[in-house]
Amino acid sequence: MKQIISNLQIMFLAVNFVISSAVISLPQITVHIGGQNSWLVPLINLPILTVIVYLLLGKPRYLESLKALFAIKKRSNLWEKGFIFFFMLFILFTFVRDVRAMIDFIGSVLLPSTPNSMIMVLTILAIVYISMAGLEVVARVNAIHSVILGIVIIILPLLLLNEIDVTNFQPLPSLSTGASVMKSVFFTFAWLGEMLFFLIAVGSINPMKEARRAVILGAVLSTFYFFIIIVLEIAVLGQKIIEEATFPSYILIQQINITDFLDRLDLVIAAVWMPTLITKTAFLLYALNHCLSFYYKSNTNKFLFPLSFILGYLSILLFKNSMEHIHFSLYTWSSLGLLLEGIIIVLFIVCRRRTRKNHEFRGKPIL
């Protein structure tokens, strides 16, 4: 049965691709490079993301031809196979990184006495359970948790109003700080560029004519959330604390102190954030299984269970400790992720053009 999702659901998927994994540790590298002026980074990234989405989805009448790129068919050309290969590689690295991020966060904050292997097994079981239900269920669950997380982020300024210190933004931006801010944009863009995962769901959107606007709204909303978080962290924690903290966003939440008896909202908000990351990784597992089905030439779920546990153990074996994972996530991924995203964009444009020409040559109408 064909999986169908709405434009509202693809918008929330685009939001979750960016904000769920970036919210916990990305501000550390952003502030470490850009300093107190790092609040400018989301504002610079937004128009770049918007232009990329606008170019990728093209004109509304060409959107129908995009279904053929990820469609499971008996024959596929070399360009399509290359595109699927790099897209699958992009998914693999992101899945392993995000699973290890969840393991490290749970192991250091929520369950410090539980072995990482046991945390991995429980996490993978939750991911597989959601992913096996298909794209529609993943999109619905994601929409629910994304709305809740968005509400929490929006009310954070009110909860932290008494902790804000505007002097943490000094000195104000100047021409001399432009180089550090642009370098911070480079390190951040690989994370924000993960919104490219929406491409695999393009063929399932109904109606497709509003897909581009939905994804652009998702980019705007996710950038707005990231802007709120990084502004609050600079205003409340200051540059030095953010640079030295492993999870600066969690430390930010710990500063919430409404009354004498209501000062442990950090666990409640962490419980809101975790399901969004689980939902994102469930989508990644679904996308990875779909890419393997493309080569297998048959839509099947037989790869889900063994593949998820293999990648789960890889997330533990590839990184000796959480510091190695953080170094990979903040430094190596900035270049590797950007390289993969660039290759995917180029191959996607080439494949889309070839697919459109094939439709026109055969006389098939493009809606």
GUGU-561494 format. One record per residue: residue in one letter; x, y, z of N, C-alpha, C in turn. Coordinates in steps of 0.2 Angstrom, whole numbers, plus 2048, in hexadecimal, padded with zeros to 3 digits. Layout:
BEGIN
a, X, Y, Z, X, Y, Z, X, Y, Z
...
//
This chain:
BEGIN
m, 804, 7FA, 800, 800, 800, 800, 804, 806, 800
k, 803, 80B, 7FC, 807, 811, 7FB, 806, 815, 801
q, 80C, 818, 804, 80C, 81C, 809, 80B, 824, 807
i, 806, 827, 80B, 804, 82E, 809, 805, 832, 80F
i, 808, 838, 80E, 809, 83D, 814, 807, 843, 811
s, 805, 848, 816, 802, 84E, 814, 808, 853, 814
n, 807, 859, 811, 80C, 85F, 811, 80D, 861, 818
l, 808, 861, 81D, 80A, 863, 824, 80F, 85E, 827
q, 80E, 857, 825, 812, 852, 828, 819, 853, 825
i, 81A, 854, 81F, 821, 855, 81C, 824, 85B, 81F
m, 820, 861, 821, 823, 867, 824, 826, 865, 82B
f, 822, 861, 82F, 825, 85F, 835, 82B, 85A, 835
l, 82B, 856, 82F, 831, 852, 82E, 837, 856, 82D
a, 836, 85B, 829, 83B, 860, 827, 83E, 863, 82E
v, 839, 865, 832, 83B, 868, 838, 83F, 863, 83C
n, 83D, 85D, 83D, 840, 858, 841, 847, 856, 83F
f, 848, 856, 838, 84E, 854, 835, 854, 859, 838
v, 852, 85F, 839, 857, 864, 83B, 857, 865, 843
i, 852, 865, 846, 852, 868, 84D, 853, 862, 852
s, 851, 85C, 850, 851, 857, 855, 858, 855, 857
s, 85D, 854, 852, 864, 852, 854, 868, 858, 855
a, 866, 85E, 852, 86A, 864, 853, 869, 868, 859
v, 864, 867, 85C, 862, 86B, 862, 866, 869, 868
i, 869, 863, 869, 86C, 861, 86F, 873, 863, 86F
s, 877, 863, 86A, 87E, 864, 86A, 881, 869, 865
l, 87D, 86A, 860, 880, 86E, 85A, 882, 875, 85D
p, 87E, 878, 862, 880, 87F, 864, 887, 87F, 867
q, 88A, 87A, 869, 890, 87A, 86C, 896, 87C, 866
i, 896, 879, 861, 89A, 87A, 85B, 899, 881, 858
t, 892, 883, 858, 890, 889, 855, 893, 88F, 859
v, 892, 88F, 85F, 895, 894, 864, 89C, 894, 864
h, 89F, 88E, 864, 8A6, 88D, 865, 8AA, 891, 85F
i, 8A7, 890, 859, 8AA, 894, 853, 8A8, 89B, 852
g, 8A1, 89C, 853, 89E, 8A2, 852, 89E, 8A7, 857
g, 89F, 8A5, 85E, 89F, 8A9, 863, 898, 8AB, 865
q, 898, 8B1, 869, 891, 8B3, 86B, 88D, 8B6, 865
n, 890, 8B6, 85F, 88C, 8B8, 859, 889, 8B2, 855
s, 889, 8AC, 858, 887, 8A6, 855, 87F, 8A7, 854
w, 87C, 8AB, 857, 875, 8AC, 856, 873, 8AE, 84E
l, 878, 8B0, 84B, 877, 8B2, 844, 877, 8AC, 83F
v, 87A, 8A6, 842, 87B, 8A1, 83D, 874, 89E, 83A
p, 86F, 89D, 83E, 869, 89B, 83B, 866, 8A0, 836
l, 867, 8A6, 838, 864, 8AB, 833, 868, 8AB, 82C
i, 86E, 8A9, 82C, 872, 8A8, 826, 870, 8A2, 822
n, 86F, 89D, 826, 86E, 896, 823, 867, 896, 820
l, 862, 899, 823, 85B, 899, 820, 85B, 89A, 819
p, 85D, 8A0, 816, 85C, 8A1, 80F, 860, 89C, 80B
i, 865, 899, 80D, 869, 894, 809, 865, 88E, 809
l, 862, 88C, 80E, 85D, 886, 80E, 857, 887, 80A
t, 854, 88D, 80A, 84F, 88F, 806, 850, 88E, 7FF
v, 856, 891, 7FD, 858, 891, 7F6, 859, 889, 7F3
i, 85C, 885, 7F8, 85D, 87E, 7F6, 857, 87B, 7F5
v, 852, 87B, 7FA, 84C, 878, 7F9, 848, 87A, 7F3
y, 848, 881, 7F1, 845, 883, 7EC, 847, 881, 7E5
l, 84E, 880, 7E5, 851, 87D, 7DF, 850, 875, 7DE
l, 850, 872, 7E4, 84F, 86B, 7E3, 848, 869, 7E1
l, 843, 86C, 7E4, 83C, 86A, 7E2, 83A, 86D, 7DC
g, 83D, 872, 7D9, 83C, 874, 7D3, 835, 877, 7D2
k, 832, 877, 7CC, 82C, 87A, 7CB, 826, 875, 7CD
p, 820, 877, 7CF, 81B, 873, 7D1, 819, 86D, 7CC
r, 81A, 86F, 7C5, 817, 86A, 7C0, 81C, 864, 7BF
y, 823, 865, 7C2, 828, 860, 7C2, 828, 85B, 7C8
l, 824, 85D, 7CD, 825, 859, 7D3, 823, 852, 7D2
e, 81E, 850, 7CD, 81C, 84A, 7CC, 821, 845, 7CA
s, 826, 848, 7C6, 82B, 844, 7C3, 830, 842, 7C8
l, 830, 845, 7CE, 835, 843, 7D4, 833, 83C, 7D7
k, 82D, 83A, 7D6, 82B, 834, 7D9, 830, 82E, 7D6
a, 832, 82F, 7D0, 836, 829, 7CD, 83D, 828, 7D0
l, 83F, 82D, 7D3, 846, 82D, 7D6, 847, 827, 7DB
f, 842, 827, 7E0, 842, 822, 7E5, 83D, 81D, 7E4
a, 83A, 81C, 7DE, 835, 817, 7DD, 839, 810, 7DC
i, 836, 80B, 7DF, 839, 804, 7DF, 837, 801, 7D8
k, 83C, 800, 7D3, 83A, 7FE, 7CD, 83F, 7F9, 7CB
k, 83D, 7F5, 7C5, 841, 7F0, 7C3, 848, 7F2, 7C0
r, 848, 7F8, 7BC, 84E, 7FB, 7B9, 84F, 802, 7BC
s, 855, 803, 7BC, 857, 80A, 7BE, 85E, 80C, 7BB
n, 85F, 812, 7B9, 865, 814, 7B6, 86B, 815, 7BB
l, 871, 816, 7B8, 877, 817, 7BD, 876, 81D, 7C1
w, 873, 823, 7BE, 873, 829, 7C2, 86E, 828, 7C8
e, 869, 824, 7C7, 864, 823, 7CD, 867, 81E, 7D2
k, 86B, 819, 7D0, 86F, 815, 7D5, 874, 819, 7D9
g, 877, 81D, 7D5, 87C, 822, 7D9, 879, 826, 7DE
f, 874, 829, 7DC, 870, 82E, 7E0, 86E, 82A, 7E7
i, 86B, 824, 7E6, 868, 820, 7EB, 86E, 81E, 7F0
f, 874, 81C, 7ED, 87A, 81A, 7F1, 87C, 820, 7F5
f, 87D, 826, 7F3, 87F, 82B, 7F7, 87A, 82D, 7FC
f, 874, 82D, 7FA, 86E, 82F, 7FF, 86E, 829, 804
m, 86F, 823, 803, 86F, 81E, 808, 875, 81F, 80C
l, 87B, 821, 80A, 881, 822, 80E, 880, 828, 812
f, 87C, 82D, 810, 87B, 833, 814, 876, 831, 81A
i, 871, 82C, 819, 86D, 829, 81E, 871, 825, 823
l, 875, 821, 821, 879, 81D, 825, 87D, 821, 82A
f, 881, 826, 828, 885, 82A, 82C, 881, 82E, 831
t, 87B, 830, 82F, 877, 834, 833, 873, 830, 839
f, 871, 82A, 837, 86E, 825, 83B, 873, 823, 841
v, 879, 821, 83F, 87E, 81F, 844, 87F, 824, 849
r, 880, 82A, 846, 882, 830, 84A, 87C, 832, 84F
d, 876, 832, 84D, 870, 833, 851, 86F, 82E, 856
v, 870, 828, 854, 86F, 822, 859, 874, 823, 85F
r, 87A, 824, 85D, 87F, 825, 862, 87E, 82B, 866
a, 87B, 831, 863, 879, 837, 867, 874, 835, 86D
m, 86F, 831, 86B, 86A, 82F, 86F, 86D, 82B, 875
i, 871, 826, 873, 875, 822, 878, 879, 826, 87D
d, 87D, 82A, 87A, 881, 82E, 87F, 87D, 833, 883
f, 877, 836, 881, 873, 83A, 885, 870, 836, 88A
i, 86D, 831, 888, 869, 82D, 88D, 86E, 82A, 893
g, 874, 827, 890, 879, 824, 895, 87C, 829, 89A
s, 87C, 830, 898, 880, 835, 89C, 87B, 839, 8A0
v, 875, 839, 89E, 870, 83E, 8A1, 86A, 83A, 8A4
l, 867, 835, 8A1, 861, 832, 8A3, 862, 82B, 8A7
l, 867, 827, 8A4, 868, 820, 8A6, 870, 81F, 8A7
p, 873, 823, 8AC, 87A, 822, 8AC, 87D, 81C, 8AE
s, 879, 817, 8B1, 87C, 811, 8B3, 87A, 80B, 8AE
t, 877, 80D, 8A9, 875, 808, 8A4, 87A, 807, 89F
p, 87C, 801, 89D, 881, 800, 897, 87F, 803, 891
n, 883, 805, 88D, 882, 808, 886, 87E, 803, 882
s, 881, 7FD, 882, 87E, 7F7, 87E, 876, 7F6, 87F
m, 874, 7F7, 886, 86D, 7F6, 887, 869, 7FC, 885
i, 86C, 802, 886, 869, 808, 884, 868, 807, 87C
m, 86D, 805, 878, 86C, 804, 871, 867, 7FF, 86F
v, 866, 7FA, 872, 861, 7F5, 871, 85A, 7F8, 872
l, 859, 7FB, 877, 853, 7FE, 879, 851, 803, 874
t, 856, 807, 872, 855, 80D, 86D, 853, 80A, 866
i, 857, 805, 864, 856, 802, 85E, 84F, 7FF, 85D
l, 84D, 7FC, 863, 846, 7F9, 863, 841, 7FE, 862
a, 841, 804, 865, 83C, 809, 864, 83C, 80C, 85D
i, 842, 80C, 85A, 843, 80F, 853, 840, 80A, 84E
v, 842, 804, 84F, 83F, 7FF, 84A, 837, 7FE, 84B
y, 835, 7FF, 851, 82D, 7FE, 852, 82A, 804, 84E
i, 82C, 80A, 84E, 829, 80F, 84B, 82A, 80F, 843
s, 830, 80D, 841, 832, 80D, 83A, 82F, 807, 836
m, 82D, 801, 839, 82A, 7FC, 836, 823, 7FE, 834
a, 820, 803, 837, 819, 805, 836, 818, 809, 82F
g, 81E, 80B, 82D, 81E, 80F, 826, 81E, 816, 827
l, 81E, 819, 821, 81F, 820, 821, 81A, 824, 824
e, 814, 822, 823, 80E, 826, 825, 80E, 826, 82D
v, 80F, 821, 830, 80F, 820, 838, 815, 825, 83A
v, 81B, 824, 837, 821, 828, 839, 81F, 82F, 839
a, 81C, 832, 833, 81A, 839, 832, 815, 83B, 837
r, 810, 837, 839, 80B, 839, 83E, 80E, 839, 845
v, 812, 834, 847, 815, 835, 84D, 81A, 83B, 84E
n, 81E, 83C, 848, 822, 842, 848, 81F, 848, 849
a, 819, 849, 845, 815, 84F, 846, 813, 851, 84D
i, 811, 84C, 851, 80F, 84D, 857, 814, 84F, 85C
h, 81A, 84C, 85C, 820, 84D, 860, 823, 854, 85E
s, 823, 855, 857, 826, 85C, 855, 822, 862, 857
v, 81B, 861, 857, 817, 866, 85A, 818, 868, 861
i, 819, 862, 865, 81A, 863, 86C, 821, 866, 86D
l, 826, 864, 86A, 82D, 866, 86B, 82D, 86E, 868
g, 829, 870, 863, 829, 877, 861, 826, 87B, 866
i, 821, 879, 86A, 81D, 87C, 86F, 822, 87E, 875
v, 826, 878, 876, 82B, 879, 87C, 830, 87E, 87A
i, 833, 87E, 874, 838, 883, 872, 835, 88A, 872
i, 82F, 88B, 870, 82C, 891, 870, 82C, 894, 877
i, 82A, 890, 87B, 829, 893, 882, 82F, 893, 886
l, 835, 891, 884, 83B, 891, 887, 83D, 898, 889
p, 83C, 89D, 885, 83E, 8A4, 887, 83A, 8A6, 88D
l, 834, 8A4, 88E, 830, 8A6, 893, 833, 8A3, 89A
l, 834, 89C, 899, 837, 899, 89F, 83D, 89B, 8A1
l, 841, 89E, 89D, 848, 8A0, 89E, 849, 8A7, 89F
l, 844, 8AB, 89F, 844, 8B2, 89F, 848, 8B5, 8A4
n, 848, 8B2, 8AA, 84C, 8B5, 8B0, 853, 8B3, 8B0
e, 855, 8AF, 8AB, 85C, 8AC, 8AB, 860, 8B0, 8A5
i, 85D, 8B4, 8A1, 860, 8B7, 89B, 864, 8BD, 89D
d, 86A, 8BD, 89A, 86F, 8C2, 89B, 871, 8C5, 894
v, 86F, 8CB, 892, 870, 8CD, 88C, 877, 8CF, 88B
t, 87B, 8D0, 890, 882, 8D2, 88F, 886, 8CC, 88C
n, 883, 8C6, 88C, 887, 8C0, 889, 887, 8C1, 881
f, 883, 8C6, 87E, 884, 8C7, 877, 889, 8CC, 875
q, 88C, 8CF, 87A, 892, 8D3, 879, 898, 8D0, 878
p, 89D, 8D3, 873, 89B, 8D9, 86F, 897, 8D7, 869
l, 893, 8DC, 866, 88E, 8DB, 861, 892, 8D9, 85B
p, 88E, 8D6, 856, 891, 8D4, 84F, 895, 8DA, 84C
s, 89A, 8D9, 849, 89E, 8DE, 845, 8A1, 8DA, 83F
l, 8A4, 8DE, 83A, 8A7, 8DB, 834, 8AD, 8D6, 836
s, 8B0, 8D8, 83C, 8B6, 8D3, 83E, 8B4, 8CC, 840
t, 8AD, 8CC, 842, 8AB, 8C5, 844, 8A7, 8C1, 83E
g, 8A7, 8C4, 838, 8A4, 8C1, 833, 8A7, 8BA, 831
a, 8AE, 8BA, 831, 8B1, 8B3, 82F, 8AF, 8AE, 834
s, 8AF, 8AF, 83B, 8AD, 8AA, 83F, 8A6, 8A8, 83F
v, 8A2, 8AC, 83D, 89B, 8AB, 83C, 89A, 8A6, 836
m, 89D, 8A8, 831, 89C, 8A4, 82B, 89F, 89D, 82B
k, 8A5, 89D, 82F, 8A8, 896, 831, 8A3, 892, 835
s, 89F, 895, 839, 89A, 892, 83D, 894, 890, 839
v, 893, 894, 834, 88D, 892, 82F, 88F, 88B, 82B
f, 896, 88B, 829, 898, 885, 826, 897, 87F, 82A
f, 899, 87F, 831, 899, 879, 835, 892, 877, 837
t, 88D, 87C, 836, 886, 87B, 838, 882, 878, 832
f, 884, 87A, 82C, 880, 879, 827, 87F, 871, 825
a, 884, 86D, 827, 883, 866, 826, 87E, 863, 82A
w, 87C, 866, 830, 877, 864, 834, 870, 866, 831
l, 870, 86D, 82F, 86A, 86F, 82D, 868, 86C, 826
g, 86D, 86A, 822, 86C, 867, 81B, 869, 860, 81C
e, 869, 85D, 822, 865, 857, 822, 85E, 857, 821
m, 85C, 85D, 81F, 855, 85E, 81D, 854, 85B, 816
l, 859, 859, 813, 859, 856, 80C, 856, 84F, 80D
f, 855, 84C, 813, 851, 846, 814, 84A, 846, 811
f, 847, 84C, 810, 840, 84C, 80E, 840, 84A, 807
l, 845, 849, 803, 845, 847, 7FC, 842, 840, 7FB
i, 843, 83C, 800, 841, 835, 7FF, 839, 835, 801
a, 836, 83A, 804, 82F, 83A, 805, 82B, 83E, 800
v, 82F, 841, 7FB, 82B, 845, 7F6, 826, 842, 7F2
g, 827, 83B, 7F0, 823, 838, 7ED, 81C, 836, 7F0
s, 81C, 836, 7F7, 817, 834, 7FB, 812, 83A, 7FD
i, 814, 840, 7FB, 810, 846, 7FE, 80A, 847, 7F9
n, 805, 849, 7FD, 7FE, 84A, 7F9, 7FB, 850, 7FD
p, 7FA, 855, 7F9, 7FB, 857, 7F2, 803, 859, 7F1
m, 806, 857, 7EC, 80D, 859, 7EB, 80E, 860, 7E9
k, 809, 863, 7E6, 80A, 86A, 7E4, 80C, 86F, 7E9
e, 80B, 86D, 7F0, 80C, 872, 7F5, 813, 86F, 7F9
a, 816, 86A, 7F6, 81C, 867, 7FA, 821, 86C, 7FB
r, 823, 870, 7F6, 828, 875, 7F7, 827, 87A, 7FC
r, 821, 87D, 7FC, 820, 881, 802, 820, 87E, 809
a, 81D, 878, 809, 81E, 874, 810, 825, 873, 812
v, 829, 871, 80E, 830, 870, 810, 833, 877, 811
i, 832, 87C, 80E, 835, 883, 80F, 832, 885, 816
l, 82C, 884, 817, 829, 886, 81E, 82D, 882, 824
g, 82E, 87B, 822, 832, 877, 827, 839, 87A, 828
a, 83C, 87C, 823, 843, 87F, 824, 843, 886, 828
v, 83E, 88A, 827, 83D, 890, 82A, 83B, 88E, 832
l, 837, 88A, 833, 835, 888, 83A, 83B, 885, 83E
s, 83E, 880, 83B, 844, 87D, 83E, 84A, 882, 83F
t, 84B, 887, 83B, 850, 88C, 83C, 84E, 891, 841
f, 847, 892, 842, 845, 896, 847, 846, 893, 84E
y, 844, 88D, 84E, 846, 889, 855, 84D, 889, 857
f, 851, 888, 852, 858, 888, 853, 85B, 88F, 855
f, 858, 894, 852, 85A, 89B, 854, 858, 89C, 85B
i, 852, 89A, 85D, 850, 89B, 864, 854, 898, 869
i, 856, 891, 868, 85A, 88E, 86C, 861, 891, 86D
i, 864, 893, 867, 86B, 895, 868, 86B, 89C, 86B
v, 866, 8A0, 86A, 866, 8A7, 86D, 865, 8A6, 875
l, 861, 8A1, 877, 860, 8A0, 87E, 866, 89D, 881
e, 86A, 899, 87E, 870, 896, 881, 875, 89B, 882
i, 876, 8A0, 87D, 87B, 8A5, 87D, 878, 8AA, 883
a, 872, 8AC, 883, 870, 8B1, 888, 870, 8AE, 88F
v, 86E, 8A7, 890, 86E, 8A5, 897, 875, 8A2, 899
l, 878, 89E, 895, 87E, 89A, 897, 884, 89E, 896
g, 884, 8A2, 890, 88B, 8A5, 88E, 88F, 8A1, 88A
q, 894, 8A4, 886, 898, 8A1, 882, 89C, 89B, 885
k, 89F, 89D, 88A, 8A4, 898, 88D, 8A1, 891, 890
i, 89B, 892, 893, 898, 88C, 895, 895, 887, 88F
i, 893, 88B, 88A, 891, 887, 884, 897, 883, 881
e, 89C, 886, 880, 8A2, 883, 87D, 8A5, 87D, 881
e, 8A4, 87D, 887, 8A7, 878, 88B, 8A1, 872, 88D
a, 89B, 874, 88C, 896, 86F, 88E, 895, 86A, 888
t, 894, 863, 88A, 892, 85E, 885, 88B, 85F, 882
f, 886, 860, 887, 87F, 861, 885, 87D, 868, 887
p, 87F, 86D, 884, 87D, 874, 886, 876, 875, 886
s, 872, 872, 882, 86B, 873, 882, 867, 870, 888
y, 86A, 86A, 88A, 868, 867, 891, 869, 86C, 897
i, 86F, 86F, 897, 871, 873, 89C, 86D, 879, 89C
l, 86B, 87C, 896, 866, 881, 895, 860, 880, 899
i, 85D, 87A, 898, 857, 878, 89A, 857, 877, 8A2
q, 85D, 875, 8A5, 85E, 875, 8AC, 85D, 87B, 8AF
q, 85E, 881, 8AC, 85E, 888, 8AF, 857, 88A, 8B0
i, 852, 886, 8AE, 84B, 888, 8AF, 849, 887, 8B6
n, 847, 88C, 8B9, 845, 88B, 8C1, 83F, 890, 8C2
i, 839, 88D, 8C1, 833, 891, 8C2, 831, 892, 8C9
t, 831, 88D, 8CD, 830, 88E, 8D4, 835, 88A, 8D8
d, 834, 88A, 8DF, 839, 886, 8E3, 838, 87E, 8E2
f, 832, 87C, 8E0, 830, 875, 8E0, 830, 873, 8D8
l, 830, 877, 8D4, 830, 875, 8CC, 836, 878, 8C9
d, 83C, 874, 8CA, 842, 876, 8C8, 846, 870, 8C4
r, 842, 86B, 8C2, 845, 865, 8BF, 841, 864, 8B8
l, 840, 869, 8B4, 83C, 868, 8AE, 841, 865, 8A9
d, 847, 865, 8AA, 84C, 862, 8A5, 84A, 85B, 8A3
l, 848, 857, 8A7, 846, 850, 8A6, 840, 850, 8A1
v, 83B, 854, 8A3, 835, 855, 89F, 836, 857, 898
i, 83A, 85C, 897, 83C, 85E, 891, 840, 859, 88D
a, 845, 856, 890, 849, 851, 88D, 844, 84B, 88A
a, 83F, 84A, 88E, 83A, 844, 88C, 836, 847, 886
v, 836, 84D, 885, 832, 850, 87F, 837, 850, 879
w, 83D, 851, 87A, 842, 851, 875, 844, 84A, 872
m, 845, 845, 876, 847, 83E, 874, 842, 83B, 86F
p, 83C, 83C, 870, 837, 838, 86B, 838, 83B, 864
t, 83A, 842, 863, 83B, 845, 85D, 841, 842, 859
l, 847, 841, 85D, 84D, 83E, 85A, 84B, 836, 859
i, 847, 833, 85D, 846, 82C, 85B, 842, 82C, 855
t, 83D, 830, 854, 839, 831, 84E, 83D, 832, 848
k, 842, 837, 848, 847, 838, 843, 84B, 832, 841
t, 84D, 82E, 846, 851, 828, 844, 84D, 823, 841
a, 846, 823, 843, 842, 81E, 840, 841, 820, 839
f, 840, 826, 837, 83F, 828, 830, 846, 826, 82C
l, 84C, 827, 82F, 852, 825, 82C, 852, 81E, 82B
l, 850, 81A, 82F, 850, 813, 82E, 84B, 811, 829
y, 845, 814, 829, 841, 813, 823, 844, 815, 81D
a, 847, 81A, 81C, 84A, 81D, 816, 850, 818, 814
l, 854, 816, 819, 859, 811, 817, 856, 80A, 814
n, 851, 808, 817, 84E, 802, 815, 84B, 803, 80E
h, 848, 809, 80D, 846, 80A, 806, 84B, 80A, 801
c, 851, 80D, 803, 857, 80D, 7FE, 859, 806, 7FC
l, 859, 802, 801, 85B, 7FB, 800, 856, 7F7, 7FC
s, 850, 7F9, 7FD, 84B, 7F6, 7F9, 84B, 7F8, 7F2
f, 84E, 7FE, 7F1, 84F, 801, 7EA, 854, 7FC, 7E6
y, 859, 7FA, 7EA, 85E, 7F6, 7E6, 85C, 7EE, 7E6
y, 858, 7ED, 7EB, 855, 7E6, 7EC, 84F, 7E5, 7E7
k, 84C, 7EB, 7E4, 847, 7EB, 7DF, 840, 7E8, 7E2
s, 840, 7E9, 7E8, 839, 7E7, 7EB, 838, 7EA, 7F2
n, 832, 7EC, 7F3, 831, 7F0, 7FA, 830, 7EB, 7FF
t, 835, 7EB, 804, 835, 7E6, 809, 838, 7E9, 810
n, 836, 7E6, 815, 838, 7E8, 81C, 83D, 7E3, 81F
k, 83F, 7DE, 81B, 844, 7D9, 81E, 84B, 7DC, 820
f, 84C, 7E2, 81D, 853, 7E5, 81F, 853, 7E9, 826
l, 84D, 7EB, 828, 84C, 7EF, 82E, 84F, 7ED, 834
f, 84D, 7E7, 836, 84F, 7E5, 83D, 857, 7E3, 83D
p, 85A, 7DF, 839, 861, 7DE, 839, 865, 7E4, 838
l, 863, 7E8, 833, 867, 7EE, 832, 867, 7F3, 837
s, 861, 7F4, 83B, 861, 7F9, 840, 866, 7F7, 846
f, 866, 7F0, 848, 86B, 7EE, 84D, 872, 7EE, 84B
i, 873, 7ED, 845, 87A, 7EE, 842, 87D, 7F5, 843
l, 878, 7F9, 841, 87A, 800, 841, 87A, 803, 848
g, 876, 800, 84D, 876, 802, 854, 87D, 800, 857
y, 87F, 7FA, 855, 886, 7F7, 858, 88B, 7FB, 855
l, 88B, 7FD, 84F, 890, 801, 84C, 890, 808, 84F
s, 88B, 80B, 851, 88B, 811, 855, 88F, 811, 85B
i, 88F, 80B, 85E, 893, 80A, 864, 89A, 808, 863
l, 89C, 804, 85E, 8A2, 802, 85C, 8A6, 807, 859
l, 8A3, 80C, 855, 8A7, 811, 851, 8AA, 816, 855
f, 8A7, 817, 85B, 8A9, 81D, 860, 8AB, 81A, 866
k, 8B1, 81B, 869, 8B3, 818, 86F, 8AF, 81B, 875
n, 8AE, 822, 874, 8AA, 825, 87A, 8A6, 82B, 877
s, 8A3, 82E, 87B, 89F, 834, 879, 8A3, 83A, 876
m, 8A9, 83B, 878, 8AD, 840, 875, 8AF, 83F, 86E
e, 8B0, 839, 86C, 8B2, 837, 865, 8AB, 838, 861
h, 8A6, 837, 864, 89F, 838, 860, 89E, 83F, 85F
i, 89F, 843, 864, 89E, 84A, 864, 8A3, 84D, 85F
h, 8A9, 84B, 85F, 8AE, 84E, 85A, 8AC, 84C, 853
f, 8AA, 846, 852, 8A7, 844, 84B, 8A1, 848, 849
s, 89C, 849, 84E, 896, 84D, 84C, 897, 854, 84B
l, 89C, 857, 84E, 89D, 85E, 84E, 8A2, 860, 849
y, 8A7, 85C, 847, 8AC, 85E, 843, 8AC, 85A, 83C
t, 8AD, 853, 83D, 8AD, 84F, 837, 8A7, 84F, 833
w, 8A1, 84F, 836, 89B, 84F, 833, 89A, 856, 82F
s, 89D, 85B, 832, 89C, 862, 82E, 89E, 862, 827
s, 8A4, 85E, 826, 8A6, 85D, 81F, 8A4, 857, 81B
l, 8A3, 852, 81F, 8A0, 84C, 81C, 899, 84D, 81A
g, 895, 84F, 81E, 88E, 850, 81D, 88D, 855, 817
l, 891, 85B, 817, 890, 860, 812, 892, 85D, 80B
l, 897, 858, 80B, 899, 855, 805, 894, 851, 802
l, 891, 84D, 807, 88C, 848, 804, 886, 84C, 802
e, 884, 851, 806, 87E, 855, 804, 87F, 859, 7FD
g, 885, 85B, 7FC, 887, 85E, 7F5, 886, 859, 7EF
i, 889, 853, 7F0, 888, 84D, 7EB, 881, 84B, 7EA
i, 87D, 84B, 7F0, 876, 849, 7EF, 872, 84E, 7EB
i, 873, 855, 7EC, 870, 85A, 7E9, 871, 85A, 7E1
v, 878, 859, 7E0, 87A, 859, 7D9, 877, 853, 7D5
l, 877, 84D, 7D8, 874, 847, 7D5, 86D, 847, 7D5
f, 86A, 84A, 7DA, 862, 84B, 7DA, 860, 84F, 7D4
i, 864, 855, 7D3, 862, 859, 7CD, 863, 856, 7C6
v, 868, 852, 7C6, 869, 84E, 7C0, 864, 849, 7BE
c, 862, 845, 7C4, 85D, 840, 7C3, 857, 843, 7C1
r, 855, 848, 7C5, 84E, 84C, 7C4, 84E, 84E, 7BC
r, 853, 851, 7BA, 853, 853, 7B3, 852, 84D, 7AE
r, 856, 848, 7AF, 856, 842, 7AB, 84F, 83F, 7AB
t, 84C, 83F, 7B1, 845, 83C, 7B2, 840, 840, 7AE
r, 841, 847, 7AF, 83C, 84B, 7AC, 83C, 84B, 7A4
k, 842, 84A, 7A1, 843, 849, 79A, 840, 843, 798
n, 841, 83D, 79C, 83E, 837, 79A, 836, 837, 79A
h, 833, 83B, 79E, 82C, 83C, 79E, 82A, 83F, 798
e, 82E, 845, 797, 82C, 849, 791, 82D, 845, 78A
f, 832, 841, 78A, 834, 83D, 784, 82E, 838, 783
r, 82C, 835, 788, 827, 830, 787, 820, 833, 787
g, 81F, 839, 787, 819, 83C, 786, 814, 83C, 78C
k, 817, 83A, 792, 813, 83A, 798, 813, 841, 79B
p, 80D, 843, 79D, 80C, 84A, 7A0, 80F, 84A, 7A7
i, 812, 850, 7A9, 815, 851, 7AF, 810, 856, 7B3
l, 80D, 854, 7B8, 808, 858, 7BB, 80C, 85E, 7BF
//
